[in-house]
Amino acid sequence: HLFTGGSSSFMQTAHDLHQQRGRSDYDYRQRLVLNYLWEPPLGKGHTRLAEGPAAHILGNWRLSGLMTLRSGRPFTIFHSANNGRVGVPGGFANALADCLRDGSLPPDQRTPDRWFDQSAYALPPLPRVLGTCGRNTLDGPGLVNFDLSLNRMLPYFGEGHNLELRWEIFNLFNTPQFGQPEGNRNSGAFGTIQRLAGDPRVMQFALKFYY
């Protein structure tokens, strides 16, 4: 793909289309999403413990959740100071930085303070303004997220009428959800992660009446 999502809408140079070819902005190489639901057959309207005190305590519970695991999405190393110098009307191009070598780090060496090897990238020396890096050559952080919901249906309000109690937990294990690293070679935060892509653990309670 040439231009999708967060990438610049204009190429660095119209004379080298090959340089702008790269992975799509939403190219997650590995992604697994699992949804689960467990409802024991206990309580009113079920096959076991349909009546009695135990039915009122243990019956009509439901556990459900969503698990999401994915690898990171790609990003580009660019040089913002040269964006207005590459000859595109309005200066909307994405001027690339110079790539000296592969700046990828092994997974066990990546941290929010150094997600890739910053020394592998340089500013294009003036008067040259066109960088040599490719588009979307590095990967950002992956995602590990578990959401959990525990709810109970209270079928005590007549036929077709139910009261539902819900307890929902988002990001159950409070896993940090890091955003993309700073890819602007001209920035003082180059190579670091300055923002989050998701919230820490959040819980909410809900009461819903069906009629």
HELIX and SHEET records of a PDB file:
HELIX    1   1 LEU A   17  GLN A   20  1                                   4    
HELIX    2   2 PRO A   53  LEU A   58  1                                   6    
HELIX    3   3 SER A   80  ARG A   85  5                                   6    
HELIX    4   4 PRO A   89  GLY A   91  5                                   3    
HELIX    5   5 PRO A  107  GLN A  109  5                                   3    
HELIX    6   6 GLN A  118  ALA A  120  5                                   3    
SHEET    1   A 5 ARG A  31  TRP A  38  0                                        
SHEET    2   A 5 TRP A  61  ARG A  70 -1                                        
SHEET    3   A 5 LEU A 143  LEU A 154 -1                                        
SHEET    4   A 5 ASN A 162  PHE A 170 -1                                        
SHEET    5   A 5 VAL A 202  TYR A 210 -1                                        
SHEET    1   B 2 PRO A  74  PHE A  75  0                                        
SHEET    2   B 2 LEU A 138  ASP A 139 -1                                        
SHEET    1   C 2 ASP A  98  CYS A  99  0                                        
SHEET    2   C 2 TYR A 121  ALA A 122 -1                                        
END                                                                             
